[in-house]
Amino acid sequence: SRSSAASDVYKRQFLMGPERSGTGFHVDPYSTSAWNALLYGRKRWALYPPDAVPPGGKRVSFSEAGVENYDAMNILEWYFKVYPYLPPNLKPIEFVQEAGDMVFIPSGWWHAVLNLTDTVSVTQNFCNSQNLHKVIENLYDPSENSKLNVLQERIKEIRADIYDKIDTQRQILEGNYAKYKFERHQKKKQEWKDEKQRMEEKIKKLEAQLQQLATVSATEGGKEENGGIKSI
């Protein structure tokens, strides 16, 4: 039996959704592509290319899976509140998936789905020669690489001819990370050194100001004493 990490890599999802349910705009994780086979019902799909942010939402941040977190509204709400007001050049690519149809979603593409009826479907994320290098980059994690290990093992089983390239890419990523850690450490050292120098300069200025105040105070005190002496 495979590990739990392997289950995440290989699992197919069995999806059921009632009419008017769906999924808001998103990009699939790790730069994977996906297929969706509809067994029952009808689905309405809306897609935007990778370089176009779907109207009605905004980019928030990048997740650990290399996916842009997108503040997306419910897809039914989107069709009511945003879609009717879009000019033709901002409309998504749209189509209706019928029972028996299989849809392919390319890596990096924004997509949303609205169930026009009750639906039953099967879907799976995957990678091929077009996006494998991106998937490896997004799967790479210096602290936890179980999913990448499973992917490498599977590639070794089915495509031994490209395994060396994958291993080389991983070594480059590991080398880049080691270089990044070293450069970050050096940068921190320099920042600490600069901060120490700034603090020493501030201390010197404060000491000079205190010395100046002490001198002024002593001078003023002497004047007051001299001013208090009366001649006889």
N, C-alpha and C positions, 0 to 999 in steps of 0.2 A: 504494500500500500504506500501511497505517496504521502509526503508531509503535508501539514496544514498550509504551508506556504505554497506548495505545489497545487493544492486545491484551489487557492486563490488564482493561480496562474492559469489553470486548465478549466475551471468550472464554467459551465454554461448556465445561463439564468433562464428560468421558466417564469414568464411574466403573465399576470392576469390583471386586467383593469376594466372598471365599469365605464359606461358611456360618460363623456365629458371630463374624464380624468386624463392625466398625461404627465409630461415632464417638461420643465422650463428649459431655456437655452443653457447649454453646457458643452464642454469639450471633454472627450473621454480621457481617462488617466494614462500617464506614462507615455503619451504620444501614440497610443495604440489606435488601430483602426477597429471597426466593428461590423458585424453582420446581424441582421434581425429578420427572422423568418416568421411570418404571420400565419398562424394556424386557423384562426377564427376571427371574424370581424373586419373592421376597417380603421385604418390609422391615417391621420393627416400629418405630414412631415413638413417642417420648415427648416431650411439650412442657410447658413452664411459662411463664406470662405474664412480661412484663418485670420486674414488681415482686416476683417470687418467686424466691429463690435455690434452685436444685435441691438437695435434701437429699443429704448425702454428700460435699459439696465446700465450697469457700469462695472468696469473691472475693479476688483477690490484688492487682491493680492495673489501671490503664487503659493499653492499648497505644496506639501512635501512630495506629492505625486507628480509634480511638474505641471500642474493644471492651474489655469487662471481661475481664481475664485470670482464668480460673477454674481452680482446682486440682481437675480432674475425674479420676476414676478411669476405667479401661476400662469401656465400657458393659456388657459381659458380666459383669464383676466387680460392677458396680453392681446388676445384676438379681439376683445371688446374695447380696450382702452388705448391701444397703440396702433394696431394693424390698420384700422379704417383711416387713419390720418397720415399714413406713410406715402410719400411721393413714389412714383413708379421706380425710380432708381434706388430706393431703399427697401423695396419689397424683397422678401426672402425667396430663395428657390423653393418651390412647393410642389408636392405631388401627394396623391392618395395611394396608400398601400392596401391592396385587397388580399383576402385570404389566399394563400398559396404563393404570394410574392415574397421575395427576399430582397432586402435593402442593404446596400453597402455604404458605410460612412467612412470616408477617408480620414486619415490621421490629421488632427488639428482642426477639423471643421466643427463649427458651432452647429448644434441641431436641437430641435425641440419636437415633441410629439403630442398630438391631441387625439384621444380615442373617440372616434365618431360613433362607435357602438361599443358594446362589451367586446373585449378582445382577449385572445390567448396567443402568446408568441414565445419564441425561444431566441436568445441573443448570446453573443460571445464577443469579447474583445480579443484581438490577435495582432501579430506583427508579421511583416513579410520583408522582402529585400529592400523595399522602398523606405520603410520607417524603422528597420531593426536598429540602426545606429542611434536613432533618437530614443528608442525604448530603452536601450542599454544605458544611455546617459541619464535618463530619468529614473531608472531602477537602481542605479549605483548609489549606495549609501555607505559611507565609511564605517558607520557603527552597526549596520544590520543589512546583510546582503543575501538573505535566504531566498528571496524571489529571483534575484539575478542568478544565484547558484543553480536554482531549479531550471531556469531558462537555458543556461549554459549546458546543463546536463542533457536537456531535451534536444538542443541543437546538435550536440555531439552524437546523439542517437540517430537523428534523421538527416542531418546535413554536416557530416564530418568534414566535408571539403571547405566549409567556411568557419569551422570552429576556431582555427588558428587566428583568423582575422578578428573574431569576437574576443578571444583571449588577449590579443594585442591591444585592442581598444580598451579593454578593462585595465590592462597594465598602464596604459597612457593616462586613464582617468585616475588611477591610484597614484601615479607619478605627479599628475597635476595637483591632486589633493595634497600630497606631501609638500610640493612646492608652495602651494597656497598657504599651508600651515606654517612653513618656514618664513614666507614673506610676511604673513600676518604677525608672527612672533617678532620679526625684525622691526616691523612697523610699530608694534606696541613698545618695544624697547626704545625706539627713537622718540615715540610720544612721551614715554616716561622721562627720558633724558631731557627732552625739550621742556617738559613741565617742571622738572627739578631746576633747570636753569632759570626758568621764569620765576619760580619761587625764590631762588637765591637772589635774583635781581631785585625782586620786591622787598626782600628782607634788607638788602643793602640800602635801598632807597628809604625804607622806614628808619633804619639806623641813622642815616644821614639827616633825615628830618628831625629825629629825636635829638641828635647832637646839635643841630641848628637851634632847636627850641631851647635846649639847655643853655647854649651860649647867649641867646637873646634874653632868657630869664636872668642869667647872671649879670648881664650888662644893665638891665633895667633895675635890678636890685642894688647895684653899685650906685646908680644915679640917685635913687631914692635916699641912700645913706648919705651921700655927699650933699644932697639938697637939704638934709635935716640938720647940718652943722651950722651954727650961728657964729658970726665973728664977734669978738669982744672988743 
